[in-house]
Amino acid sequence: MPAPRSRLGLGSLMVAVVIILALGVGTVYAAIPNSNGKYYACYVKDTGVVKLINYPKVSTCPAGEKLISWNAKGPVGPAGAQGPTGPAGAQGPTGPAGAAGITKITLTPVINTVQIPAGTSISGTVTCPAGKVVGGGFGQQSSDVLIADSHPSGSNGWIVYGSNPNPALARNLDIYAICMTTDPSAVIAKASNFKVSKKHK
């Protein structure tokens, strides 16, 4: 006759599984970190089983077991090596236009020295080579030079009317204008246009 076969019922199979799990080292039954972020467990010395407990509600372990604990989060490790550079991203959309900037303004004096012959009057003009005139004036190199008038001449010049009553000696008269330009690279050069007359016009 054939030998009878051994059969394991469902109850016997469950008991076997429980025994295997109980003998496995590091078996975890729950995850209950306390308020300080630590896990507490009872370590069974004979089997190596680790049983988590609800600490401090449960703060002791049965005989033959040891109370152990560990942090839920370990210390920060050292920084890793820098990874390779990633591919360039796609170009973004064009942003809105910015507000209009302030134009740089440059003020430069232009000086012209004219000579007034003895016993004559002149109208001397100095011109701004670039920009517009915003001011002007004169300088008398001799106390006997008489100034009749001084004012703008057009949009880029300054005119001065002067006379020299000295019957024997010529006299010099400085005429200047303040030129305003928005081009900082503009070259402001000396310029003049004057005529000599016997009497003031």
Kinemage of the C-alpha trace (Angstrom):
@kinemage 1
@onewidth
@group {chain A} dominant
@subgroup {mainchain}
@vectorlist {calphas} color= white
{ca met a 1} P 0.000 0.000 0.000
{ca pro a 2} L 1.254 3.559 -0.720
{ca ala a 3} L 2.445 5.595 2.250
{ca pro a 4} L -0.080 8.198 3.492
{ca arg a 5} L 0.650 11.774 2.429
{ca ser a 6} L 1.243 14.460 5.057
{ca arg a 7} L -1.158 17.374 4.780
{ca leu a 8} L -0.861 20.805 6.458
{ca gly a 9} L -4.076 22.496 7.266
{ca leu a 10} L -4.591 26.274 7.098
{ca gly a 11} L -4.107 26.584 10.851
{ca ser a 12} L -0.775 24.748 10.739
{ca leu a 13} L 0.444 26.936 7.853
{ca met a 14} L -0.325 30.165 9.757
{ca val a 15} L 1.531 28.879 12.829
{ca ala a 16} L 4.584 28.155 10.634
{ca val a 17} L 4.549 31.660 9.144
{ca val a 18} L 4.341 33.241 12.621
{ca ile a 19} L 7.342 31.153 13.744
{ca ile a 20} L 9.406 32.253 10.696
{ca leu a 21} L 8.602 35.916 11.259
{ca ala a 22} L 9.384 35.605 14.959
{ca leu a 23} L 12.820 34.172 14.194
{ca gly a 24} L 13.718 36.838 11.604
{ca val a 25} L 16.182 39.421 12.867
{ca gly a 26} L 14.928 42.999 12.630
{ca thr a 27} L 11.211 42.189 12.317
{ca val a 28} L 9.214 45.411 12.881
{ca tyr a 29} L 5.670 45.287 14.213
{ca ala a 30} L 4.748 49.000 14.160
{ca ala a 31} L 6.086 52.468 13.433
{ca ile a 32} L 5.492 54.671 16.443
{ca pro a 33} L 8.061 57.459 16.806
{ca asn a 34} L 7.581 59.435 19.999
{ca ser a 35} L 7.306 63.243 20.240
{ca asn a 36} L 11.115 63.560 20.078
{ca gly a 37} L 11.248 61.674 16.780
{ca lys a 38} L 12.729 58.485 18.314
{ca tyr a 39} L 11.704 54.856 17.987
{ca tyr a 40} L 11.748 52.613 21.076
{ca ala a 41} L 11.667 48.834 20.954
{ca cys a 42} L 12.268 45.704 22.965
{ca tyr a 43} L 15.072 43.533 21.593
{ca val a 44} L 14.650 39.817 22.270
{ca lys a 45} L 18.159 38.591 22.970
{ca asp a 46} L 17.503 34.915 22.245
{ca thr a 47} L 15.788 35.334 18.867
{ca gly a 48} L 16.936 38.766 17.672
{ca val a 49} L 13.340 39.955 17.266
{ca val a 50} L 12.771 43.710 17.555
{ca lys a 51} L 9.326 44.771 18.847
{ca leu a 52} L 8.403 48.459 18.702
{ca ile a 53} L 6.660 49.873 21.769
{ca asn a 54} L 4.600 52.986 22.412
{ca tyr a 55} L 7.136 54.882 24.506
{ca pro a 56} L 6.793 56.425 27.132
{ca lys a 57} L 3.390 54.776 27.646
{ca val a 58} L 5.329 51.535 27.632
{ca ser a 59} L 8.798 52.142 29.031
{ca thr a 60} L 10.012 48.716 30.138
{ca cys a 61} L 10.600 45.409 28.422
{ca pro a 62} L 9.874 41.875 29.737
{ca ala a 63} L 12.622 39.697 31.154
{ca gly a 64} L 15.033 38.496 28.497
{ca glu a 65} L 14.456 41.569 26.347
{ca lys a 66} L 16.458 44.804 26.137
{ca leu a 67} L 15.089 48.330 25.668
{ca ile a 68} L 16.684 49.972 22.612
{ca ser a 69} L 16.010 53.234 20.678
{ca trp a 70} L 17.084 55.089 17.547
{ca asn a 71} L 16.331 58.400 15.889
{ca ala a 72} L 13.717 58.596 13.148
{ca lys a 73} L 16.028 60.930 11.239
{ca gly a 74} L 19.776 60.554 11.178
{ca pro a 75} L 22.394 63.338 11.005
{ca val a 76} L 22.972 65.203 7.755
{ca gly a 77} L 25.588 63.483 5.650
{ca pro a 78} L 28.404 65.183 3.734
{ca ala a 79} L 27.590 66.959 0.478
{ca gly a 80} L 27.943 64.821 -2.595
{ca ala a 81} L 30.054 65.648 -5.616
{ca gln a 82} L 28.679 68.151 -8.098
{ca gly a 83} L 26.825 66.521 -10.942
{ca pro a 84} L 27.439 67.206 -14.619
{ca thr a 85} L 26.078 70.370 -16.212
{ca gly a 86} L 22.635 69.851 -17.649
{ca pro a 87} L 21.602 70.859 -21.147
{ca ala a 88} L 20.748 74.498 -21.847
{ca gly a 89} L 17.081 75.331 -21.426
{ca ala a 90} L 14.876 76.818 -24.090
{ca gln a 91} L 14.991 80.580 -24.581
{ca gly a 92} L 12.308 82.375 -22.631
{ca pro a 93} L 9.819 84.843 -24.070
{ca thr a 94} L 10.841 88.449 -24.706
{ca gly a 95} L 10.146 90.643 -21.708
{ca pro a 96} L 8.261 93.943 -21.805
{ca ala a 97} L 10.059 97.119 -22.848
{ca gly a 98} L 11.617 99.062 -19.988
{ca ala a 99} L 10.857 102.637 -19.051
{ca ala a 100} L 12.512 105.396 -21.058
{ca gly a 101} L 15.873 106.401 -19.599
{ca ile a 102} L 17.116 109.874 -18.796
{ca thr a 103} L 19.162 111.482 -21.575
{ca lys a 104} L 22.602 112.577 -20.459
{ca ile a 105} L 23.083 116.316 -20.795
{ca thr a 106} L 26.480 117.918 -21.188
{ca leu a 107} L 27.121 121.636 -20.648
{ca thr a 108} L 30.294 123.026 -22.224
{ca pro a 109} L 31.543 126.628 -22.391
{ca val a 110} L 32.734 128.024 -25.735
{ca ile a 111} L 35.020 131.067 -25.552
{ca asn a 112} L 36.072 133.416 -28.331
{ca thr a 113} L 38.418 136.375 -27.935
{ca val a 114} L 37.918 139.247 -30.362
{ca gln a 115} L 39.974 142.400 -30.800
{ca ile a 116} L 38.360 145.831 -30.825
{ca pro a 117} L 40.484 148.289 -32.825
{ca ala a 118} L 41.177 151.693 -31.283
{ca gly a 119} L 38.188 154.034 -31.368
{ca thr a 120} L 35.735 151.480 -32.806
{ca ser a 121} L 32.730 149.360 -31.799
{ca ile a 122} L 32.062 145.731 -32.654
{ca ser a 123} L 29.370 143.059 -32.446
{ca gly a 124} L 31.106 139.763 -31.710
{ca thr a 125} L 29.399 136.337 -31.787
{ca val a 126} L 30.401 132.939 -30.475
{ca thr a 127} L 28.615 129.870 -31.839
{ca cys a 128} L 27.990 126.409 -30.386
{ca pro a 129} L 29.227 123.810 -32.900
{ca ala a 130} L 26.826 121.263 -31.349
{ca gly a 131} L 23.655 121.548 -29.314
{ca lys a 132} L 21.934 124.734 -28.265
{ca val a 133} L 23.051 127.800 -26.357
{ca val a 134} L 21.617 128.056 -22.846
{ca gly a 135} L 23.648 130.996 -21.566
{ca gly a 136} L 26.545 133.295 -22.273
{ca gly a 137} L 28.393 136.458 -21.363
{ca phe a 138} L 31.653 138.355 -21.788
{ca gly a 139} L 34.937 139.156 -20.128
{ca gln a 140} L 36.607 142.591 -20.340
{ca gln a 141} L 40.368 142.293 -20.531
{ca ser a 142} L 40.712 146.049 -20.108
{ca ser a 143} L 38.705 148.419 -17.930
{ca asp a 144} L 38.138 150.918 -20.756
{ca val a 145} L 36.131 148.417 -22.901
{ca leu a 146} L 32.470 149.407 -22.852
{ca ile a 147} L 29.690 146.823 -23.243
{ca ala a 148} L 26.456 147.961 -24.818
{ca asp a 149} L 24.532 144.657 -24.996
{ca ser a 150} L 24.880 140.873 -24.489
{ca his a 151} L 22.208 138.306 -25.476
{ca pro a 152} L 21.549 135.015 -27.356
{ca ser a 153} L 22.010 134.989 -31.111
{ca gly a 154} L 19.642 132.480 -32.709
{ca ser a 155} L 19.408 129.001 -31.170
{ca asn a 156} L 23.134 128.228 -30.902
{ca gly a 157} L 25.092 131.440 -30.421
{ca trp a 158} L 25.733 134.431 -28.162
{ca ile a 159} L 26.395 138.011 -29.294
{ca val a 160} L 28.058 140.890 -27.438
{ca tyr a 161} L 28.223 144.552 -28.490
{ca gly a 162} L 31.281 146.405 -27.238
{ca ser a 163} L 33.322 149.513 -27.955
{ca asn a 164} L 36.889 150.687 -27.424
{ca pro a 165} L 37.105 154.417 -26.742
{ca asn a 166} L 40.884 154.322 -26.529
{ca pro a 167} L 42.106 156.365 -29.521
{ca ala a 168} L 45.492 154.667 -29.798
{ca leu a 169} L 45.371 151.068 -28.544
{ca ala a 170} L 43.295 148.030 -29.542
{ca arg a 171} L 41.533 146.094 -26.806
{ca asn a 172} L 40.494 142.422 -26.450
{ca leu a 173} L 37.033 141.201 -25.500
{ca asp a 174} L 36.193 137.629 -24.424
{ca ile a 175} L 32.787 136.356 -25.569
{ca tyr a 176} L 31.503 133.003 -24.311
{ca ala a 177} L 28.460 130.772 -24.579
{ca ile a 178} L 27.245 127.787 -22.588
{ca cys a 179} L 26.348 124.984 -25.014
{ca met a 180} L 24.026 122.138 -24.064
{ca thr a 181} L 24.274 118.814 -25.904
{ca thr a 182} L 22.922 115.313 -25.310
{ca asp a 183} L 25.857 113.693 -27.124
{ca pro a 184} L 28.787 113.280 -24.699
{ca ser a 185} L 31.160 112.573 -27.590
{ca ala a 186} L 30.445 115.898 -29.359
{ca val a 187} L 33.547 118.048 -29.811
{ca ile a 188} L 33.017 121.605 -28.668
{ca ala a 189} L 35.437 123.743 -30.672
{ca lys a 190} L 36.158 127.436 -30.674
{ca ala a 191} L 34.028 129.306 -33.215
{ca ser a 192} L 33.261 132.950 -33.905
{ca asn a 193} L 31.729 135.355 -36.348
{ca phe a 194} L 32.117 139.061 -35.757
{ca lys a 195} L 32.246 142.252 -37.726
{ca val a 196} L 33.846 145.606 -37.011
{ca ser a 197} L 31.842 148.766 -37.329
{ca lys a 198} L 32.417 152.401 -36.499
{ca lys a 199} L 29.242 152.616 -34.475
{ca his a 200} L 26.912 150.248 -32.676
{ca lys a 201} L 24.000 148.980 -34.756
